[in-house]
């Protein structure tokens, strides 16, 4: 399935995999941030190896298997919004996804996405985007990967946030605890997490140097023109 086809049929894809509404919105918000970045790039996208449709298509489906890590605790139920009254249904959906694709989020997501037969550009992003690779992404010259990672960093459970707000929210929720940022990877120490936060700020600076807009211009109002 070509990237443009994924974009055009995204709601059908969400229905096919029974993606809950809050997760649909999150992925659309992240894709919208990717779109506004591409649309305000100072330079020729091709010169930076950036294929807009690949980035948007990938971000629309990058968390498609995340229901697997849903714990149905008070915090998780809050994220379900109006769907929390249907929590038993979503528990069943979760079990069905695990039965079919396994209980490891990253592996399950890959299996789900491979069913779409994505382009080479999307497959590359599927393989390489991970919080534990933030330092590698910051040091490298893979601009599609930088844009994708930064777009994801800018969106929390309830919409677009500044990177500073996102990190503050993480610190509030996890404090000094170790956290498994990559669902199937190793737990990260507080020192490692702080290091990756600094790398995230580096990526933000790299992105902003190439945009005609400021980071403040990327917000919930400005992204509405895409999938709002």
C-alpha positions, 0 to 999 in steps of 0.5 A, spaced: 500 500 500 503 506 497 503 512 502 498 516 499 493 510 499 494 509 507 493 516 508 486 516 504 484 510 507 486 511 514 479 511 517 478 504 514 485 502 516 483 504 524 476 500 523 480 494 520 484 493 526 479 496 531 483 502 534 480 506 539 478 513 538 483 516 543 488 512 539 486 514 533 486 522 535 493 521 538 496 518 531 492 523 527 495 529 531 502 526 531 501 526 523 498 533 523 505 535 526 509 532 521 505 535 516 505 542 518 513 541 519 513 538 512 509 544 509 513 549 513 520 547 511 525 552 508 528 548 503 526 543 498 524 537 501 527 532 496 534 535 498 533 532 505 531 526 503 524 528 506 518 524 502 512 528 506 507 522 504 511 517 507 512 521 514 504 522 514 502 515 513 507 512 518 505 517 523 498 515 522 499 508 524 506 508 528 502 507 535 497 502 532 498 496 536 499 500 543 492 498 546 496 492 548 500 496 553 493 499 556 492 497 563 485 499 564 487 503 571 484 509 573 489 513 568 488 509 562 481 509 563 481 517 563 485 517 556 479 513 554 475 519 554 467 517 553 469 510 551 471 508 558 464 506 559 466 501 554 472 498 558 470 491 558 469 491 550 476 494 549 479 489 554 476 484 549 479 487 543 486 488 547 486 480 548 484 479 541 490 483 538 494 479 543 492 473 541 493 474 533 499 479 534 503 477 540 503 481 547 510 485 545 507 492 542 513 493 538 513 486 534 505 486 534 505 493 531 510 491 526 506 485 524 500 489 523 503 494 519 506 489 514 499 487 513 499 494 509 505 492 505 508 499 506 513 503 502 520 502 503 520 509 506 515 507 512 518 500 513 525 504 515 521 509 519 518 503 523 524 499 524 528 506 526 524 510 530 524 509 538 525 513 544 532 509 546 535 511 539 534 519 540 541 520 541 542 516 534 537 520 531 540 527 534 547 525 531 544 523 524 542 526 518 536 522 517 531 528 516 525 523 515 526 520 522 528 526 526 521 529 523 517 523 525 521 523 532 520 530 534 512 530 531 511 524 536 515 528 542 510 534 541 504 530 542 501 527 549 495 523 550 490 529 550 493 533 544 499 537 542 504 540 547 511 543 547 517 539 548 518 542 555 511 541 557 511 533 555 517 532 559 514 535 565 508 531 564 513 525 564 517 527 570 510 528 574 508 521 572 514 517 573 518 521 577 525 518 579 522 511 577 526 507 571 521 507 565 520 502 559 520 508 554 520 502 548 515 498 550 519 491 549 526 494 550 530 495 557 528 499 562 532 506 562 535 509 568 533 516 570 540 518 568 539 515 561 532 518 561 535 525 562 540 524 557 535 522 552 531 528 554 537 533 552 537 529 545 530 531 544 531 538 545 537 537 540 532 534 535 528 540 536 533 545 535 535 542 529 528 542 526 527 549 528 533 551 524 529 549 518 522 551 519 519 558 517 515 557 523 516 557 531 515 551 535 510 555 538 506 555 532 505 548 532 499 547 536 492 544 537 489 550 533 494 550 527 494 542 526 486 542 525 487 544 518 490 537 517 486 531 520 482 535 525 
